[in-house]
Amino acid sequence: MSALHLIETPDWADLPIRHGFTTRLGGVSLGPYQGLNLSWSRGDDKAHITENRARVTRALGVERLVFANQIHSATVLKVDHAPTDVWSVGEGDALITDRPGLGLCAQTADCVPILLYDHKNHACAAIHSGWRGTVANIIAATITAMGAAYGTRAAGLHASIGPAITKAHYRVGPEVLEQFEALFGSLDDTLIGAKDEAGGAGLAVSEACRRQLIEAGICADKLHHHDLCTYARGDWFFSCRRAGAHGHPGQFGGQCAIIALDKR
């Protein structure tokens, strides 16, 4: 059995937080969910998911994991306490808190996970940003919500972008590319691959998120990008696109980006 493995951000070792990007290593799920599946909604045995979540809770040393029902939106949920008898605090795609011990979770299986930490005001966020959330700028919405709730300023934030699908494996149609052109202007080869005959191309949503973090005011030297591909690394990550390519669309697990505050 593989040991549970969390990917940590190197520059964050001395910050008063617990955090990590989970992999599929170290869990009990089977079949297309094999390993550390943390996703509740795609058909895996609930007892396996509960055990996987318990293992992550112990590994991070947090009081409780907190989730949202993610809907590819720009909705930000403020978490003041753990929900009672359920995992989720509602529908949305970003969680923010200033309460220690709550492990905020952004679930992904190709989309971009982002963690934010405000050292001055001791607050944090976990963001799920797929292409729709990126177009809606869930990143800016989260920073604005943290500012209103905790006095957060973008320049004081630490940010970490977790593993996500890369443009080599994420072809989108021209209708999606048009929306990214409206946001970023001409799409250079850092954002997209060569266009095909139908006008589609590979899209680097992680790069789009990186640009939005910088545009929001986060300092480049406080921004880390874990440049790992969830599609290409099937040994480490779950992937929606890979599940479809392998003939079992809709049946795949999910990993999480998790952040919790220590008491200080």
Buried (B, 14 or more C-beta within 10 A) or exposed (E): EEEBBBBEBEEBEEBEBBBBBBBBBBBBBEEBBBBBBBBBEBBBBEEBBEBBBEBBBEBBEBBBBBBBBBEBBBBBBBBEEBEEEEBBBBEBBBBBBBBBBBBBBBBBBBBBBBBBBBBEBBBBBBBBBBBBBBBBBBBBBBBBBBBEBBEBBBEBBBBBBBBBBBBEBBBBEBEBBEBBBEBBEEBEEEBBBEEEEEEBBBBBBBBBBBBBBBBBEBBEEBBBBBEBBBBBBBEBBBBBBBBEEEEEEEBBBBBBBBBBBEEE
